[in-house]
Amino acid sequence: MKGSRAALARYFYRAGLLILGLPIAAAALVTLEPPNNFLSAIVIMLTFLGLQAMLFLIGSRISVLDSEMLYMMLHMRLVASGKPPTGRIFRAVADYPDVYKEYSSIFKSIYDLGREWGYSFPRAVAIAAERVENSVLSNILQRLSGVLAVGEDVEEFLEREYRTLMSEYENVYTRTMNSARVLLGIYVTMLGSLVFLVSTFMVLAFFFGGDTGILLLSYSAVTAGSLLLGLLVFMALKQEPFEYRGKPEIPKYRIIKYGGALSLLAGAAIGSAVIVLKGGLDFMGLAQAYAAAGILMLPLGILARIEESRVRNADEFFPVFIRSYGSHLATVGNMVKALEPLLISNLGVIMGPMKRLYSRLKNSVNTMVAWDLFSAEVGSEMARRGVVMFIDTVEAGGDANLAGALISDHHNDMNRLRKLRYQVASTFSSTLFIMHGAAIVILLIMSKLLELFSQILNQLTVQLPPEIADIFPFRSMDVTILPVLNLVFITTMVVVNSAVVTRVTPGSKLTLYFYLALYLLLSAGSIFVAVKIIDFVIGSIVVPQDVVPTEGF
């Protein structure tokens, strides 16, 4: 069941934090010298325990009320408007497992108990209510069992329940977005803090013996920290249905999905080839590798972004279409004639699919096939669900005018809530974009300064007498590992930030390729800017004549 899977997922994430924290703490014990190793291990475990506590608080506030439940209740309410047999109302959910997922199996079991096993429907609903772990659905089924037992009007009951659920969903959604603003602000702040933490450990490594183990530990800690921050966002915010999810898969979505994956692999291969051709990993080579990968992924990313914009526009026009079509169908009683007045209207991106729908229906193509193709051409999951509810209501003898009006109102409400989330995501993505670039610039400047001071110190210790060099507190350190460490950390930031922005923004999952390309190009530009700035400043002010900074480190 849905509730049990969600609970198992939360337990897995909590256990995963402890499992991930233990080897990092053990690495601190082995790498560092006493007493710093013990202090570092304690701080690491306290950090992971604090993150586990945050996950517990987030998980305990995740509502079991979701959009699928709203669609389910509206679907049953519309089918009930035709006063069909009770079993037909349950089939409205049971017959569409690709739309209602786990809810479909619950109502299929109710239908089977009532039709195949000889139970009365009140008893079948009561049995299902006892087995469902979702508390909201369990309470609804208990009340529905009572309504069926005493013979009350099921349509009125479902109408009340739907209105109550919608009101509660809007309240929960608004509270979630308010909490998301705080959480996403923490995410951006912590990202900056991780970079300053690495910079601090660079200074400590230089001033206290030149131990590269401190660098390895600090980079490992902040890399794991960025992953955990992304995990927190994924736990707190659920991805909303957006692009068409029906079968078969739309060709253009397949092209973007698999083409994006191939471009990602090709980008990684080209980036690696750039590093090999330069004869080793340096920071300018790293910038060129990121730029090559980003440019390669950008075309498919832009295509995914364009498709996302098209679907968003379709979701704006679909409520108008379905309301008007329901009104026309209730008047003329013919699907083809009901479409004719809409052919001369202006419904944006829906016009093309609507004209093809008209041609198919007029040429006696199967009704469900024609409407399924219409949903696929529109490309919106909201439109697909609206079409499923509308056609099923009409086939069950329900009120087409009522179906069009309620589906339109429902989609307008969902669009309004989506815009609220989009506002939150837009502010967050803009802030994160700036912070990502600034973090890389700061990280690269500190890396260059550490390399420069190590070079200067190495020359000074060679020139000092042995008795003074032995008591000199500073030591040069091996800075050849810095490009590798920065490669791992920056790549992790690119992937995590791209995934987080995709998760937060109400849109297509395929736009992950767009954000990956964007953050790869931003990383390349930030590295280039940082290298040029630090070479100019150090070359003109700090560096002695015999220590000239090399281009690109």
N, C-alpha and C positions, 0 to 999 in steps of 0.2 A: 504494500500500500504506500501511498504518497507520504504519509506522516512518518512511517517507519523508515523509509529511504532517507528522508530528510534528517531524521534523528541519527541514523547510521553515518550519514555524511558529516554531521557535526562532531560525532565521536571520533571519526577518522581524522578530521582536521586537528582536533585537540591532541590526540595521540601523536599526530605527525609533528606538532610543535615540539613536544618533549623529545621525540626521536631525533629531530633535526638539531635540537639544542645540545644534546649530550655529546656528539662527536666534536662540535665546535668548542665546547667547554674542555673536552679532553685534549684537543689540539692546543688550547691555551696552556694547559698544565704541562704539556710536553715541550712546547716551543719556548715559553718564557722562563725567565729565572725567578726563583723565589725572592720576595713574596709576591711579585707582580703576577705570577702565574695563578696563584690561589685567588687573588683579588679579581683578576680578569675572569676566571671561571665562575666565580660567584656572581659577578655583574651580568655575565652572559645568561646564566640560568635564571636570574631574576628577570631579565628582559624577556626571555621566552615565557616565563610564568605570567608576566604582565600581559603579553600578547594573548596567551591562552585565556586569561581573565576577560580581555576585550572580546575575544571570540565567543566566550560563554554569554556575555551580556548581549552581544549582537544576536547570537543564535536563540536566546530566550525571548527576544522581541520580534523574531520573524513570524509574521502572521501566517496562519494556515489558510487564510482567505486569499485566493488568487484570481486572476482574470479568467482562467478556464472555468472556475465555478460560476462566475457571473454569466458567461456565455451559456453554460449548461442550464442554469435556472431560466434564463431568457428563452432558450430554445424550448424547454418543456412548457413554459408559460404560453408561448405562441402556438405550439401544437395543441395544447389544451383548449385553445379558443375555438377549435372545431368540434369540441365535445366528442372526441373519439373514445374507443374503449381504453380502460386504464393501462393495459399493456402497451398500447401504441405510444403513450406518453413516455414510458420508460425506454422504448425502442429509439426514441429521438436522441437519446444519449448513447445507448448500447450499440447502435449501428454505425457510429462514427468514432472508432478508436484512435484514428490519426488526428482527430481534433481534440477529443476530451481525455485521451490517454488513460490514466488509472481510473478516472471516474467512469469511463465506458465499461470497464470490467465489473465495477460495482453494480451498475444498473443492468448489465447483462445477467449477472447472477440473480438480481431481483426478478427480472423477466423470466428466467429459466425456472426459478422456484415457483412462480405463479402459473406458468404454462406447462412445464414439463413434469414437475414434481407434485402437483396437486395442492400446493399451499394457496391460501387466500392471499391477495396482494397486501392487505394490511399486515398479515403475519410475515410475509416475505420481506416487506420493508423493515419491520421491527427486527428481524434476524440480521439483516444487513447493517442496521444501525448499531447493533451490539458488536459487530466485527470491525467496523470502520474506526481507525485511529484518529482521523481528522475530526476534532471536536465540533467544529462548525457544521460539517456535513452530517455528523452523527445526530446532532440536535435537530437539524432540518428533517432528517429521515424519521426521527421519533415523532415529530409533530405531524409529518405527512401520514404516518401510520394511523395516528388518531383521527385525522381528517377522513381518510379512506374508510376507517371502521364505522364512523357515524354517518357517512354519506354526505359530507359537506361538499361545497363546490370547490373542485380541485383548482380550477382556473383562478379563482379569487385568492386561494391560499398561495399559489405560486406567484401571483402578482405581488402580494404583500411581502413574501420572502425575498423576491427579487429586489423590490424597492429598498428593503431593509439592508440587504447585502450591498447594494450599490452605494447607499449612504455610508455604510461602515467602510467599504473599500476606499471611497474618496477620502474619508478621515484618516485611514491608515496610510494611504498613499501620500497625503499631504505631510503627515508626521514623518514618514520615511524620508521625504525630500528635505525636510528641515534638518533631520539628523544627518542626511547625506552631505549637506553643505558643511557641517562641522567635521565630519569624517574626511571629506575630500580636502578641506583646509588643513587638517592634521597630516594628511598624506603629503601635500606639497611642502609643508613645514619640515616634516621628518626627512624628506628627500634632501632638502638643503642641509639639514643637520648631519646626515650621513656623510656628505661631502666634507663638511667642516671637521667631522670626526676623523676622517682619513687624513686630512691636512694636519691635524693636531698630532696624530701618530707619526706622520712623516717627520715633524719637528722633533718629537721625542726620540725617534730612532736615530736622528742625526746627533742630538745632544747627549745621548746616553749609549755611546759605544758602537754606533753604526750597526745594530743588530737588524738584519733583514727579516728575521722571524717576526718582529713587530709589524713590519709592512705586510707580510703574508697573512698574519692573523687579522689585522685591521681590515684589509681588503676582503678577506673571507667573511668577516662579520658584517660589513656594510652590504656586501652582495647578498648574503642571506637575509639581511634586514629589508632590502628592497623587495625581495621575493615575498617576504611575510607581509609587507605593507600591501602589495598587490593582492595577496590572499585575503586580507581583511576586507578590501573593497569587493572582491568577488563574493565573499560570504554575506556582506551586508546588502548588496544590490543584485536583484535578479534580472537576467536578460529578458526583455519583453518581446513577444512575437512581432515580427515586422514583415520580412519578405515571405513570399509564397512558400509553403511547406508541403504542398500536396505532391502526389505522384501521378505521372513521372516527373522527375526534376526538370525544371525549365532549362533549355540548352544554354542560354546566356549565363545563368547562374553556374552551370557546370563548367563553362569556359573560364569564368572568373575564378572559381574555386580551384580547379586543377591548374589553370594557367598561373594563378598567383603562387601556388605551391611550387611549381616548376621554376618560376622566376625567383622565388626565395632561394631555392637550391642553387640556381645558376648564379644569383648574386653572391652567395657564400663562396661558390667556386671561383668566381672572378675576383672577389676580394682577396681570397687566399693566393690566387695567381699573382695579383699585384704585389703582395708582400714578398712572395718568393722571387719575383723578378727584380725587386729592389735589393735582394741579397740579405734580407733580414727584416725584422720588425722594428720600425721607428715610427714616430708620431705622424710625420707627413705621409708615410706609407699607410698608416692606419686611416688617416683622413681620406686618402685616395680610395682605399678599399671600401669604406663606408659610402663614399660618393658613387662609386661604380655600382654597388648593390642597390642603393636608393634609386638611382636613375633607371636601372633595369626593372625595378618593381613599380615605378611610378605610373606607367601607362595603364596597367591593369588596376592599380589603385584608383586612378582617376575614373576609369570605367565603372568600378564598383561605387564610387561616390556619385556619379551621374545617375546610376540605377537607383541608388538610395533616394536621391532627390525626386526621381520620377515616381517612386512608390509613395513617398511622403505627399506629393501632390495628388496622387490617386486617392489617398485616404481622405483628403480634404473634399474631393468631389463625390466620393461614393455615397455618403449620407444623403446628399441631394438626389442622386440618381435613384437610390432604393426607395426613398420616400415617394418620389414622383411616380416611379414605376408601380409601386404597390397601390397607389391611388388610382392610376389608370387601369390596372388589372382588375381591381374591384369593380370598376365601372363597366368596362367592355367585356371582361371575362375571357379574353384571348391574349396569350402571351405575345404573339406577333403584333397584333394591332395595338397592344399596350405600349410597345416600343416605338411605334411610328412617330408620336408627338415628340419624343426625346431626340430623334435623329436630327431635328433642326435646332436643337438647343446648343448651349455652349458648356460642355462638361469637361473641358480640358483634355487630359491624357486618357480619359475613359472613352472618348468619342470613337477612336479606332477599334478597340475591343467591342464596343457596343454595336457598331455597324456590322462587324463580323458575326456577332451573336444574332443579330437580326437576319442576316443572310442564312445562317445555319438553321434557325428556327423556321424560317419561311420555306426552306428546302427540305423540311421534315427530318432533320437530324435529331437523334434522340435527345430529349430535353436535358437529361442529366449530363450527357456528353457535351452538349452545347454550352451549358452553364459552367461546367468544369473548365472548358477551354477558355471561356470568358474570364474566369478567376485567374487562370494561369497567365493570360495575356495582360491582365491588370497588374499581376505580380505582387499583390498585397495579401498578407495573411488575414488581416481584418476583413478585407473584401471577400476572401474565400469563406470565412466563417459566417459572414452576413448572408452570402448566397446560399450556403448550406441550410441555415435557419429558415430563410425565406422560401426556398423550394420545398423543403420538408413540410413547412407549415401549409403551403398551398396544396401539396399532395395529401395531407391529412385532413383537408377540408376546412382549414383555418381561415381567418379573416386576413386577406391580402393587404388591405388598407392599414389595418392595425399592425401587421407584421412590418410593413415598410416604415411606418411611423416609429415604432419602438426600436427597430434595428437602427434607424437613422439617429434617434435620440441617444441610444447606447454608444454608437460610434462617435458622435459629437462629444459625449462625456469622456470617452477614452482619448480622443484627440486633444481635448483640453488638458487632461492629466499628463499626456505625453509632452505637451508644450511646456508644462511646469518642469518636468524632468529635463527637457532640452535646455531650458534656461540655466538650470544648475550645471548641466554638463558643459554648456558653452563657456561659462565663466571659469570652470575648473580646467578645461582643456587649454584655454588661452593662458591661464596662470602657469599651468604645468609646462607648456611649451617654452615660456620665458625662463622658468626655473631650470628646465633641462639644459638649455643652452648655457645659462650662467653657471650651473654646477660643473659642466665640462670645462668651461674656461678657467674657473678657479682651480679645478683638479689639475689641469695641464700646467698652469702657472706654478703651482706648488711642486709639481713633478720636475719642472725645469729648474726651479730654484734649488731643489734638493740635488739634482745632478750637478749644477754649477758649483754649489758649495762643496760637494764631494771632490770635484776636480781641483778647486782652489786649495782645499785642505790637504789633498794628496801631495800637491806641490810644496806646500808649507812644511809638512812633516818630513819631507825628503831633505829640505834645506836646514831644518833645525838640528842642533846637536842631539845625540842619542839620549843624554841624561834629561834634556828638556822634553823631547818627544815622548819619553815614557810616561811623564806625568801630565802631558797635555790631555785634557778631558775629552776632546772631540776626536772622532775617527771617521775617515771616509768609509763609504759603504758601496756595495755592489748595486748600482742603479740600472744595470742591464735588464733586470726583471720588471722595471716600471712599465715599459710598453706592454708587456704581456698582462700585467695586473690591470692596467687601464683598459686594455682590450676586453678582458673578461667583465670588468665592472660596467663599462660603458655599453657593451652589448647587452648585458643584463638589464640595464636601465632602459635601453631602446625597446627591448621585447616587453618588459613589464609595463612601461608607460603606454606603449601602443595598445596592449591588451586591456589595460585599465580604462583608457579613453574609449575604446570600443565597447567595453562593458557598461560604462556609465552612460554613454550617449544612446538614446533610443533610436536605433537604426539597424542596418544590416550588419551581420557578423562579417560579411565579406569586406567591409571597409577596414578591417584589420590590415589588409595589404596597403591601403592608402596611408594609414597612420605609421606603419612600419617604414614605408618609403620616406615619409615626411620626417620622422625622427632620425632615420639614417642620414638624410641630407643635412638636417640640423646639426647632427653630431659631427659630420665632416666639416661643415662650415665653422662650428665652434672650435674644433681642433685647429683648423687653419688660422683662425683669428688669434687664438691663444698663442700659437707658435710665433706668429708675426709680431704680436705685441711684446712678448717676453724677449724675443731676440733683439727687437729695437731698443727696448728699455735697458736691457743688460749690456748690449753691445755699445751703447752710447754713454752709459753712466757708471755701471758697476764693474764690468769685466776689465781686468788689466790687459795690456797690449799682447801679452803672450798667451792669454786664454780667450780665444775667439769662439763665439758660439757657432756651432755647425748648423747649417740649414736643415730645419726639420729634425733637430736633435741628432 
